[in-house]
Amino acid sequence: MALYRSLRREVDKILKEAEESRVKDICGQVSNHLFTSGSGPAFKAIKELAGKHRQQPPSCVLSEDDKPLEGNNALRRVAGYFEGLLTVDLLNTVVDWTRQVPIAPDLPIPHWLR
């Protein structure tokens, strides 16, 4: 659990730094273009900062050779994964129960269930 917390803190710190860097870049764009004759990029940057126009986040779906997938390729990859999960033949699956430990001891069956 301590490892998870330390990794989570590190991830949060990296994400916070990335967001601060993004905001600084956008503020730089605004300050460069706001009081010029071409102020369109400044207003575009303000809309992006306000969250009305954000870039799509990078894909977290990876191909079999660990390259990021996007769009229909990512959807096909995820669909194939779930299709593989759903096509397991449970009737012919053999489970070795000899070494399994019960979660709870055998409890008496109530009279109203008999």
C-alpha positions in Angstrom: 0.0 0.0 0.0 2.9 2.3 0.7 4.3 1.7 -2.7 0.9 2.6 -4.3 0.8 5.9 -2.3 4.3 6.9 -3.2 3.7 6.2 -6.9 0.3 8.0 -6.8 2.0 11.1 -5.3 4.6 11.0 -8.0 2.0 10.7 -10.7 0.0 13.6 -9.2 3.1 15.7 -9.0 4.0 15.1 -12.7 0.4 15.7 -13.8 0.3 19.0 -11.9 3.6 20.1 -13.4 2.4 19.3 -16.9 -0.9 21.3 -16.3 1.0 24.3 -15.0 3.3 24.2 -18.0 0.3 24.0 -20.3 -1.3 27.0 -18.6 1.9 29.0 -18.8 2.3 28.3 -22.5 -1.3 29.4 -23.2 -0.8 32.6 -21.1 2.3 33.3 -23.1 0.3 33.0 -26.3 -2.4 35.3 -24.9 0.1 38.0 -23.8 1.9 37.9 -27.2 -1.3 38.3 -29.3 -3.8 40.1 -27.2 -3.0 43.8 -28.0 -2.0 43.3 -31.6 -4.0 43.7 -34.7 -4.2 39.8 -35.0 -5.8 39.0 -31.7 -7.5 35.8 -33.0 -4.8 33.4 -31.6 -5.2 35.1 -28.2 -8.9 34.4 -28.0 -8.4 30.9 -29.3 -5.9 30.3 -26.5 -8.3 31.8 -23.9 -11.1 29.4 -25.1 -8.7 26.5 -24.8 -7.7 27.6 -21.3 -11.4 28.0 -20.3 -12.0 24.4 -21.4 -14.3 25.1 -24.2 -11.9 23.9 -26.8 -9.5 21.2 -25.6 -7.3 18.8 -27.5 -8.2 15.2 -27.3 -6.1 13.3 -24.7 -3.6 10.9 -26.1 -4.6 7.3 -26.6 -4.0 4.8 -23.8 -4.9 1.8 -26.0 -1.7 0.0 -27.2 -1.3 -2.3 -30.1 0.4 -5.7 -29.6 3.8 -4.1 -30.3 3.2 -1.4 -27.7 2.4 1.4 -30.2 -0.5 3.8 -29.3 -3.7 3.2 -31.3 -6.3 5.8 -32.0 -9.8 6.0 -33.5 -11.3 2.9 -35.1 -8.1 0.9 -34.6 -8.3 1.4 -30.8 -12.0 0.5 -30.9 -11.3 -2.7 -32.8 -8.5 -3.6 -30.3 -10.8 -3.1 -27.3 -13.7 -4.9 -28.9 -11.4 -7.8 -29.7 -10.2 -8.0 -26.1 -13.8 -8.2 -24.8 -14.8 -10.6 -27.5 -12.0 -12.9 -26.3 -13.3 -12.7 -22.7 -16.8 -13.5 -23.8 -15.9 -16.6 -25.9 -14.4 -18.6 -23.1 -15.9 -22.1 -23.1 -16.9 -22.4 -19.4 -18.5 -25.9 -19.8 -15.3 -27.5 -20.9 -13.0 -25.6 -18.5 -11.6 -27.8 -15.8 -10.9 -26.3 -12.4 -8.8 -28.1 -9.8 -10.6 -27.6 -6.5 -8.4 -29.9 -4.5 -6.1 -27.2 -3.2 -8.8 -24.5 -2.7 -9.5 -23.2 0.8 -13.2 -22.3 1.5 -13.8 -18.6 2.2 -16.1 -19.4 5.1 -16.5 -22.6 7.1 -19.6 -24.7 6.4 -22.5 -22.9 8.1 -25.6 -24.6 9.3 -28.5 -24.3 6.9 -31.4 -22.4 8.4 -34.6 -24.4 8.9 -36.6 -22.2 6.6 -34.2 -23.0 3.7 -34.5 -26.8 4.0 
